[in-house]
Structure formats: structure tokens, C-alpha cells
Amino acid sequence: MEIERSSHDLIPQKQQNWQNREEWFFNREHTDTYEQWYEGPYKRAEVWQKKIMENLVGKDQRVKTLLEFGCGTTRFTRWWQEIGIEATGGDISPFMLSQALHLFEGDLVMADSHHMPFKDHSFDALAFVTTFEYYKDPVKVIQEAARVGKYGIVMGMMNRNSPKVVRRRIQQVFGRNPFYITATFYTPEKLISIIDKALQGRDYSIEWKCTGLPNWFPVQQWNVPVGDFFGLYVKFHDIQNE
């Protein structure tokens, strides 16, 4: 007798419930359409997200190589390559990485960001783009990033100080938005407090900038903690360029 199996059945139960909870990125119904989000209504937002992250990282001339964890289909990993940074992608979702294999020519690794399979200072920087919201132990992830990334950590994420976060939570109540059920949204201030806890004893500086403002607004990036998205860069000063 032939038994029909869904793609969800092919992932071991332990991985389906990574961090002891269901995650949307282990569901092909959602991961197969991931790239379409950015080609549709999110296109304008993506442009500004990239602008502020390039501005933040570009100020640190030491960064030539970068590891992006939670790379997904490598939407942003490909872009790092485009702006001249040698990028590698890492993700825990086999469904995301199966698409990345066809879209990205660089190196990829399937691993958990809480336990990065790399030696100390393997890359000049670590990047997290719209993925840090899903980590149950953010302090440990930052410490891993600081171990593997030599000069800095760049983060881009949805801002808790945004009307869209309220809208997404309301959508969840009605079962219309499964993507943020397990997400923790941060403000720049809250994220910086977690970074400070994780990096005690290190010498570093932090710069951040918000975007995701209405199209009619006179500026599209600013240093006020209001907007749909913010980018943040942690620059280490206790590691000298070699």
C-alpha cells in the first residue's frame, strides 16, 4: 500500500519543533513563496532596508567577508555579494536552503545559529536580516556571532515601534498571518540592552538607523526609533586589522 507523505513529514520531529515550537520556515507552503514577498508589495521596503544596512556596514572598511545566518533563500546574501562583500549563507531550514542552492553561487551551510560550526574569527562580520526575531536565546546567538565575526555584527529587523506590528498581531488572532507567531519584536533600545548583556567585557560601539516610513514622509531614514524596520551595526574596537 502506498502511503502519501507531505514534505513536512520528511523532516525529523525534533527539527520540526526547533526550539520546542512550530516554525513557519519548516513549512513548504510558506517557504516556496518567500521570494515572491520581496518581488511584490515589499519591493520598496527592501530597497530602503538595503540602503541603511549598506550605509552602516560600509563605514567599517575592515569588512570584506560576511556570514549571514538565517539567510533563507539568500535574498540578502546575494545582495551582499553585489555590493562587494564576499558572503556565505547559513540557515536551519532545508526548504529555504533547497531554493538557495539554485539562486546563490556562494557557500551555504545548514546549522543552528546558537551553535555556529565555524572557528573563531572565520568571517569579518556576521549578519542577521529579519531572522533575529525568532531566536529563543538571543544572548547566546550574539555571543556566537561575536566569536565567529571578527570585526562586527550587522542586524536588520522589524521595529516593534510600528503600527504594522499591531496589525500583524491582530491578523494572527484571526489565523491570517502565521509568520510572526513565534517572533519577538525589538526596538533599537531593547536590542541594544541585549547586546550589552551578551558582550560584557568587549570594546565596541553601536550605530543604528530606522526606515520603513510612509512614502509621503519627507525623509526615509532617520535616527529616531520609529519606523517599520531598523538596521544596527555593532563595531568591535578590541580587534585590530591584520
N, C-alpha and C positions, 0 to 999 in steps of 0.2 A: 504494500500500500504506500503510495506516495504522500509524503507529508509536506504541506506548504509551510515555508518559513519566511518570516519577514526579515528585512535587514537588521531590525532591532534584535531579533533572536540570535543573530550571529555574533553579537558582542557578549563576552562573558558578563555574568550578572554583577560581578564586582566592579567592572568598568562602567556598566550601565548606570550604576549608582555611585559614581565617583563622588567622594566627599559625603557619602551616605544620603544622596538625594538625586532625583532625576534631573538631568540637564538636557536642554534643547539641542545641544550640539552633538548628541548621540542619536539623533532622530533624523533620518534622511529626508523626511517630509519638509524639514526646515533647512537643513544644510544644503540641499540641492538647489535652493532658490536664493542662497546667500548673496551671490554676486549680483543678482537682479536688484537687490535693495539699493545698491550704490549706483546702478545704471538708471534708476528711476527717480523717485522724489528726493532721494538722499544725495543726489549728484552735487548740488550746490553746496550742501553742508560739507561734503567730502573735500571739496576744493579749499574751503577755509580751514578745515581741520589740518590739512597738509601744510598750508601756508604757515600756521603758527608753530607746528612742530618742526618744520624746516628752519624757521627763524630761531627757535630755541636751541636746536642741536647744532646748527650752523655756526653758532658763536664759539663752540668748542672745536677748534681746529685739530685737536688730537684724535677725533673720532673718524676713523677710516673703515672700521669693521663693526658690524652690529648684529646682535641676535635678537630677533623678535619672537617673544613667547606668546602663545595664543594667536599665532599667525593666521589661523583659519585657512582660507583659500589663497592666502598670500596677497590679498588686495593691497595692503600697505607694504608688505615685504618687497613686492615688485617695484613699488614706488621708491623705496629707499635706494634700490639699485639705480633707478633712473636719475636720482639726484647725486650720484657718485659715491654712495656708501656701499661697500661690499656686505650684503645681507645674507643671513641664514635664518630659516624659519623653524619654529618648534611649536607643536600643538599636541594635545592629548586625544583629539578626535580623529579616528581613522577615516571617517567620512569627509571631514574637511581636508585632510591631507591627501585623500584619493583624488580630489579635484586639484589641489595644489600641484601635484605631480605633473599635471598636464598644462599648468599655467605658469609655472616658475622653473627656471633653469638652474637655480642655485641649490644649495644643500638644504635638506629637511630632516627633522628628527621628530619621532613621536615619543613624548615624555611628559611627565608631570612637572609643572613649574616649581612645585615645592621641593623637588629633588632633581635639579638640573644635571644631566650627565656630561658635565664639562669640567675641565680643570680650572683652577683659579686663573683669572685674567685671560680667559680664552678669547674674549672679544673686547673691543674698545668700549662698547656700550651695550646696554640691554634696553629693549623697547617693549612696552605693553600698550596696545591700542584697542580700546573698548573690550578688554578682557579682564582687567584687574578687578572689576566689579564682581567677578564670580569666584574669587578665592576666599576660602573659609579661614585661612591663616595668613592674612596679608603681611604680617611682620616677618614670618618665615620666608615668604616669597621675595620680599625686598632684600632680606639678608642674602638669599641665594643670588639675586640679581647683582648685589654689590660684590659678591665673591667672584662671579663669572665675568661681570662687566668691569673693566679696569678704570675707566675714566668717568662714567656716568650712567644714569638711568633716565630714559625718557618715557613719559606716560601721556596717553591721550584718552580721555574718558567723558562720559556723560556727566553733566553737572547736576547735583541734587537741587541747586537753586535754579530750577527751570520749571515752567508750567507744564512742559511735556512729561516730566516725571510724574506729576499728579495725574495727567491724562492716562499714562501707561498703567498706573496702579488701578485706576478706575476700569480700564479695559480688562485687566486681569480678573477683577471681580465678576465680570460677565463672560469670562472664558475666551476672550478675543485676542489676548496677547500673551503667549506662553514664554516669551523670550526673556522676561525680566523677573520671573517668579523667584528665582534664587539669587538675583543680583542685589548687591549693596551699593547704593549710590553715595558718592562722596562730594563734599565741597572742597575747594583748594585748602581751606583751613584744616578740615578734618583729615585730609590725606597727608598734609604736612606733619600733623601730630603723630600719625602712624609711622611716617618716615623717620621722624626724630627718635621715636622709640626703638625702631629697628636698627638705626645707625649710630647708637650711642658710642662715643669714643672716636668717631670718624670726623675728619675735617672736610666739610662740604658746604656748598651754597645751593639755594633753590630759586629758580625763576619760573613763573607761570603766567599764562595769558588765557583769557576767555574768548570764545567766539560763539557762533550759533545764535546770532542776534537777528531780529526781523530784517527783511530785505530793505525796508524803508528807513531803517535806522542810519544815522549819518556816519557811524563807524562800524566796522565789522570785527574788530578785535580790540580788546582793552584789558587793563589790569584791575578790573572791578569783578568781584566773584559772582557775576550774573550772566547767564547765557546758557545755551543748551550743552556746550562742550568746553572743556578746558584742556590745555596742554601744559605739562610741567616737566622741567628738566632738573635733575639732581647732578651737580657737577662736583666731582671729588678733587680736593686740593692736596691730599696727602699722598698722591701717587704722581711721581714725576714722569714726564715724557721720556721715553728711551729711544 
